[in-house]
């Protein structure tokens, strides 16, 4: 079979990434409608997001290992098929339990699919400026997908209904399936074989789910309740067993802990975790704020995210050239600092009254610009110098970190906002609760800037014109 053009493979990788990332945020503005239509309990509503996120994060590492063991083609087709069928099931769900189960299946499909998008780039583009350019485009598409999800979700919910935030994935998934079937060669598989550490993945997923559940139950029951500290303690124990299993018991560990000895990998994952705590919860929190405090419609709440979508794209687009001139560490530090400033501005400005432009639009655009600029250098650092047979593992670890931070961040920040707002909040109390949550997000982004300065590899910028990132792939 003739090797497909690089542009086609890059396009397929970006399309698959866009579908997965879109689904993590598109549901945010539809949550009030889902709650009313399916009669969700208030404390259960965040699970519409976290059922997806937890399954996604818990099995991403298996997805990365499967991409290494069984090849990009097989895993991309399997992930796309499962994700598309689960999206259809979400759109047709008529009961909360059915929707949550289908969301978890979506997360599993995304976990199989996501690592193949980055592995495909690792195998297609050699290390150097061309790979940097491809990673920049990949990061930009991911950033745009995350930002556009809330906008598209508002349009679909307002003009059709909430079910279409899931059904829109079906034609996109079918298109990606057809392209992958036609262009990915059957021989695109790794020679390495081994066991898949399913037990390790279950430990990680159950531990994370238990800890997140305990955190979210603290709002209605209080931190002293056994239903809160029991799951939290259980989650920590399971995570400790997971680390011991990976280091001592597993014959073919899901996460060989030695991979973190590479400073490029460990530093990038630390920064990604801290950044993700605030960013991935922001669409949900801002949507609930705008609809709950200012009575925005789903369409208005979705359109309110346009500045974020635009600046995410601008930040990711400019990161490649800036990396060539200044290196990955400096750009990451600068981007994280911008994000911290945007979150802080948001925290200080949110209230029951105030103009959208100054209280939400401009600060959200600022944190979007900073986060968009961070994603490319973090992805570059996390995969630099990783052997070809570990490319799927490295990408799986980074994406797992991203999703875990999103799940933890949403649970913690929504818990903080709910506790500050009180049991029977007025619009003013609601606004204050969200402001405090974004203050915590600002602190996390600031910590990410410090961590980037201290933990990431100090790389050298490209000074020769011939070494700069090309204008096309």
N, C-alpha and C positions, 0 to 999 in steps of 0.2 A: 504494500500500500504506500502511495506517495506521501511523503511528509507534508502535513498541512502548513500553509503559510503562518508565520509567527503572529500576524495580525488576527487571524481567525482564532488561534488558540488563546490569545490574549482576550479577544472579545468573548469567547466562551467562558473563560475564567471569570471575567468581570460580570457577565450576565448571571452566572450561578451565584456569585457573591452578592450581587444586587438583590436577588430574590430572597436570600437568607437574611440579609441585614434589614431589608425592607420590612420583613415580617416581625422583626423584633420591636419596631416602633410604630408601625401602621395602626396597631390596635389601641394606642394610647388615647386618642380622642374619641374612640368608640366605646370606651369603658362605661360611661353613664348609660348609654343606650343598651348595652349588653346587660347591665345590672337590672334595668327596668324590664326588659323583654323576657329574660330568663329567670327573673326573681332571685338574683344573687344576693347573699348576705353581704353586708358591707365589709366584714373582715375577710371574706373569701374572694372578693373582687380582684385584689392584686395577684391572685393565683392564675388569673387569665394570662398575665405576663410571665409570672415565675414558673408556671408549669412548663412553659416553652423553654425559658432560660435555664432552669435547673437540669432538664433532660439534655439540653444542648451542651451545657458546660460539663455535665457528668460523663458524657460519652464522646466528647470531642477527642480525647486522647486515644480512645479506641479507633475513632475515625482516622486519626493521623497514622496509627500503626497499621490499620488496614490498607491505607494508601501506600505505605511502604511495602507491605507484604504481598498484596493482591493486585496492585497496579491502579493507576489513575482512572482508566476507562471503566473498569468494573465498579469501583466505588462511587464514581461520579454518577453513573447510570442508576445504581442502587439508591443513592441518596436522593437524586432527583425524583425517582419514581415514588419513594416513600413520602417525601415532602409534598409532592403534588396530590397524592391520594389523601394524605392527612389534611391538607388544606381544604379539599372538597368536603371532608367529614366535618371540619370546623364550620364551614359555611352552612351545612345542613343540620347542625346540632340543634336539638330542641329541649335540652336539659343541661344544667350546669355541669354535672358529672361527665356527660358526653363531650361537652366542649373541652373540659380540662383534660380528659383522656386523649382527645384528638390533638390538643395543643402539645401534650407530652410526646405523641408520635411525630408531630412536626419537628419538635426539638431533636428527636433521635435522627430523623432524616437530615436535618441541618448539620448534625454532628458528623454524619458520614460524608456529607457534601463539602462542608466548609474547608477542611484541610486539603482537599484535592485542588481547590482553586489556587492556593499558594504553591502546592507541590508542582502543579502544572507549569507555573511560571519558573520555579527553580529548575525544572528539567528542560524547559524551552530556551531560556535565556542564560548565557554564561555569566559568571560573576564579573561585575564591572558596570560601566555606565549604562549599557543596554538593560541589564537587570534592574538597575536603579530607576531607570525611566519606566519600566514595566511595573515595578512596585509602586511608583508614584501614581500611575494611572489606576492600579488596583486599589490603592488606599483612597484615591479621590472618589472612585465609584462607591466604595464602602461608605465613605463619609456622606456622599450625596444620597445614597440609599437610606442611611439613617435619618438624614434631615428631611428627605422627601417623603418618608413614610408617614409622618404626622400630617403633612399637607395633603397627600393623596387620601389618607384615612378620613380627613375632614370632608373632602369632596365626595367620596363614596358614601359616607354615612349620611350626609345631608341630602344628597340628591337620590340615593338609592336606599340602602339601609346598612346596618353594621355587618351583615353577612358578607357583603362584597369586599370587606377588608381582607377576608380570607379567600373568597372565590377568585379575586383578581390574580392570585398566584397560579391558578390552574392553567390558563393559556400561556403564561410565562414559563411555567415548568415544562409544559409539553413542547414549547419551542426549544428550550434548552436541551431536552431529551433528544429531540430529532437532530439537533446540531451535534451533540456529543456522540450519538450513534454513528453519524456519518463521518466525522472528522477525526475522532480519537482512534488511533491504530490499536488493533487487538493485541499487539506485542508490547504496548506501553504498560509493562508490569515489572516489578522488581524481582530480582532473582532470589532475594533473601526469603527464607521461610522461618517460621517459628510459631509459638503459641500466642494466642491473643489472651491477654490477662483480663478476662471478663470479671473475675472476682475483685480485682483491683478497681475496675470501673464501678462496680456495684458499691464497694466501700466508699469511694469518693462521692458518688451520687447520693447515697443514703445519708452519709455524714453531712453533706452540704444541705440537703433537703431538711434534715432534722434541725440543723442550726437555724436555717432561715424560718422554718415553721415556728420554732420557739421565740425568735425575735418578733415575728408578726403577732403572735398570740399575747405578747406583753401589753398591747394596747387595751384589749378588753379585759384582761385578767390580772395584770400587774406582774412585776418582775419576781415577786415572791411565790407566785403560784407554781405548783408542781408541773402544770401543763406548759410552763415557760422554761424553768430551769432544768427540768428533766430532759426535754429534747435538746436544749443547748449543751448540756453535759454529754448526752449521748452522741451528738454530732462531733464534739471534740474527741471523744474516745474513738469513734469510728475513723476520724481523720488520723489520729495517732496510730491506730492499727494499720491504716493505709500506708503510712510512711514506713512502718516496720516491715510490712509485707513487701513494699517496693525495694527496700534496702537489703532484706535478709531472706525472705521466703520465696518470692516469685522467681521461677526459673527463667522466665522471659518477661521482666517487669514492664508494666505499662509506661512508667516514667523512670528510666534509668537515672538515678539521682546524680550520677556523675555528669550529666549534661549541664547541670547548674554550676559546675566548676568553671565553665567558660564564662568569663565576666560579661561578654557581650550578651549571652542568653539570660543570665540571672539579672543583670542590670535592667535590661529591656522589660523583663516580666515584672520586676518591682515597680517600675514607672507606670507600666500599663495598668497594673492593679490599682494604684493610687489614683490615676486619672479616671479610670472607669467607675470608681465609687460614686463620683458626682455626676459624670456626664451621662451615663446610660439610664440613670433615674430621672434626668431632667425633663425628657418629653412627657413622662407620665405626670410628674409633679406640676409642671407648668400647665399642662392640659387641665388637670383637676382644679388648679388655681383659677385659670381663666374662665372655666365653665361654672365653678362653684362660687367664686367671689364676684365676678363681673358678668355672669350670665351670658357668656359667649355661646353661640351655637357651635356644633362640631365643625362646620365649615370655617367659621371665624377663628376657632382655636387652631385649626389646621393651618390656615393662612398666616397666623401669628408666628409660625415657625419658618416662614420664608427667609427672613434674615439669617437664621441659623444654617439653613440648607445652602444658601449662597456663600456664606463665609467659610463653612466647612469645605466647600469645593475650592474656594480661592486659597485657603490655607494648604490643602493637600496639593493643589496645582503648583503653588510656589515653592513647596518644600524641596522638590527635587533640585531646582537650580540653587536654592540656598544651601542645601547640603553640599553641593559641589564646591561652593565657595567657602563654607564655614565649618563643615563637618556635622555629623549626626548629633553629637552630644550638645553642642551649642544651640542648634535649632530646637532640640527637645526641651532644653532648659527655658529658652525664650518662649516657646509655645505654651509650656505649662504655666509660666508666669502670667502670660496673657489670659489664659483660662482662669487662673485664680483671681485676677483683677475683674474679669467679667462676672464670675460667680459672686464676688464680694459686692460689686455694684448692684447686682440683682437682689442680694440679700438686704442691702440697705434701702432699696427703692420700693420693694413690694409692700402694698398696703391695700386698704379697702378702696381708696381713691387714688387717682394719678393717671397721667397720660401714658398710653401704651408705649410710645416711642422712647421715652426716657426711663420708664420703669421696667420694661420688658424687651423692647425691640433692640435698642443699642447695646445693653449689657449682654443679651443673648447672642448678638452678632459678634461681640468681642470674645466671649468664651468659645463660640463656634470657630472663629478664626484661629485661636490658639490651639484648640484640640485638633482641628484639621491639619495644622502644621506639624503636630506631634506624631501622627499615625505613621507617616512614611518613614521617618528616621527610626522609630521604634521597631517597625517591621524589618527594616534593613539591618539593624543591630542584632535582632533576635535570630536571624538566619545567616548572618555573615560567618563564614568559616565552618559551617556545619557540613559534615560529609553528606554526599548525595543520598546514601541509604538512610540517613536520619532527617532528611528534609521534611518528610511528613510529620515526624515526631516534633521537630522544632516548631513547625507551624501550628500543630495541634496544641502544644504547650502554650504558645502565645495566645491563640484564640480561646483556649480554656481559661486562661487568666483573665482575658477580656470579659468573657461571659460570667465567670464566677464573681468578678468585681461588680458587674451589672446587677446580678441577683442579690448579692450582699448589700450593695449600695441602695437598691430600691427598697429592700426590707428595712434597712436601718433608717434611711432618710424618711420613708413614709411613716415609720414608727415614731420618729422624733417629731415630725409635723403633727401627727395625730395626738401625741401626748401633750404637746404645747398647746394645741387648739382646744383640748378638753372634750368631755363627753357630749356636750350640746353646744357646739361652737357657733358663734355669730360670724358673719362675713369678715369682720375685723380680726377675730381670733384665728379664723382659718388663714387669713393672709399672714398673720404673725407666725403661725406654725410653719408655713412654707418658707418664710423669710429665714427662720432659724435653720431649717434644713439646708437651704442654699448657703448659709454661712458655714455650715459643716462641709459642704461641697467645696467651698473656697479654700478651707483649711487643707482638705485632701489634695487639691490641685497644687497648692503651695508646697505641700510635702513632696509631691511628685517632682516639682522643679528642683528641690534640694536633693532628692534621691538621684535625679538625672545627673546633677553636677558631681555627685560623689560616687555613684555606682556604675555609670555607663563608661564604656571604653573611650579614652581620649583619642579620637581618630584624627587623621590629617586631612584637611580639605584638598580637593583637586585644584592645582594651580595652573596646570598646563591646559591650554585651550583644547588640545586633542583629547584630554581626559574628561572634559566637561560632559554633562548629560546631553545627549543629542536631542534634536527637536522632534524626531519621529522614531518609532520603533521599527 
